[in-house]
Amino acid sequence: MANGEERLRALIRLIPPARALRDDLDKSIHLELYAGTGDLAVRSFEGLRASVSSISSDPYVESPRLPVPEAASDKEKVSLTLLAAGQLLAYLEGQTGLGGSAKSGDIHYQLAPNVAMGNIEGLGPGGTEKVIEMLTAAVKGKGERERGQGESQG
């Protein structure tokens, strides 16, 4: 029984790094911060998978081995590693009976809108600048009105 307990403890110790890898890769994809990180992501996953494999003789642990194409971009490498890391984490949680409390689907990222300033449909040359001037004037006018109301109430 001690051998089974040691195996269980060893698998439990690998859950935090597996979860961190999955979450970091997820964040990297959503925030588009994957440039230059593809090879590191693959190496990190392979090291984690090798650790799990040394503890468990389950053939499933061998299946998420990453067949990364030579010409794969960093985004493709990180995406592939994210998928495999999620599967490895699910395996660890299933083997240990410790389901994750923080799933990557619960993480929400607010992304800034992508606006090409010179290419707004329907606006001619100089139209973008005119829209910005109008918005600036409207915001400035609102601020002045709010300051005026504050003074009259005080």
N, C-alpha and C positions, 0 to 999 in steps of 0.2 A: 504493500500500500504506500510506503514511503516513496517508492519510485514514481507511482502515479501522482502523488501529491507534488513531488518535485517537478514533474512534467507540467502539471497544471499551473504551478507558480511561475514556471519559466514562460509559459504561454501568456499568462496574465501580465507579466512584465513587458511583453512585446506589444500589448494593446496601446499604451500611450504613444509610442513612436509611430505605430501604424496609423493611429488616428491623426497625429500631428502631420504626418506625410500627406495623408488624404486631404486634410483641411488646408494645408499650405498649397497643395497643388490646385485645389478647387479655387482658392482665393487668387492664385496666380493666373488661372484661366479667366476668371471673371473680371479681374482688374487689368488684364492684358500685360502682366509683368513677367512673362515667361522667356523673354529674349535672353539667350545665353545660359538658360537653366536646364535645357532638355537632357543633356548627358548626365548632369548631376542627379536629376530626378530619377533617371533610369538606374544609375549606380546605387542610389539610396534604396530604391525599391528592391533591387536584386540582393543587396546586402541584408535587408530585412527578411526577404523571402528565404535566403540561405539560412538565416538564424532560425526561422520557423521550421524549415526542413530538417535542421539538425536535431530538433526536439521531437518532431512528429514524423512518422513514417507514412503518413497519409499521402497517397498519390495525388490528391487534389492540390496539394501545396506546389507540386511541380507544374500544374497546368497553367497558372497565370504567368509563366515565364514570358518575358517580353520579346516578341519577334519584331524588333524595330528595324524598319527598312533603312538602308544606308543613306538614302536621300531625304529622310524625314526631317522636317523643320522642327525647331524647338517647340512650337505650339503642338505639333503632332506627337512629339515625344512626351510632352507633359500631359496631353490628353490621354494617351495610351497608358501612361503610368498612373494617372488618376483613376482610370477604370480598374486597373489591376490592383492598386492600393485599396480601393473600396472593397474589392472581392476578398483580398487577404484579410482586411479588417473584419469583414463579415464572418470569415472562417474562424478567426481567433475568438470573436465574440460567441460564436456558436459552440466552439469546443470548450470554452470556459464557462459558458452559461451567463456571461456578463454582457448583456445587450447594451449598446451605446446610448448614453443619455443625450449626447449632442450629435445629431446627424447633420451631414452637410446640407441636406435639403432645408434645414431650419435656418440656415445662414442666408441673410439677404444683403446684397450689395447695392448701393445707390450709385448708378453710373451717370456721369454728366452727359447731356445730349450732345450728339455730334452734328454741329451746324457748320456747313461750308459757307462762310460769310459772303463770298462773291457769287454764289450760285443759288439764289433763292428764286424759285420759279415765278415768273410773272413780273419780276422787277427788272427794269432797264438799268443801264449804266448809272451809277450813283444812287440807285434805289436803296441799297443796303445801308449806306451812310445816312440817308434820309430817315429810314426806319429807326436807326440807332439814335439820331438826334431827337426824334419824336418821343422815343422811350425815355431818354435822358431828361427831356423837358417835363414829361409826365411825372417821373419819379421825383424830380426836383420840386415841381409844383405841389405834389402831395406832401412832401416833407415840410414845405413852407406853410401849407394849410394846417398840418398837424401842429406845428410850432405855434401858429396863430391861435388855434383852439386851446392849446395848453396855457397860453398867456392869459386868454380871456376867462378861463376857469379858475386860474390861480389868483 
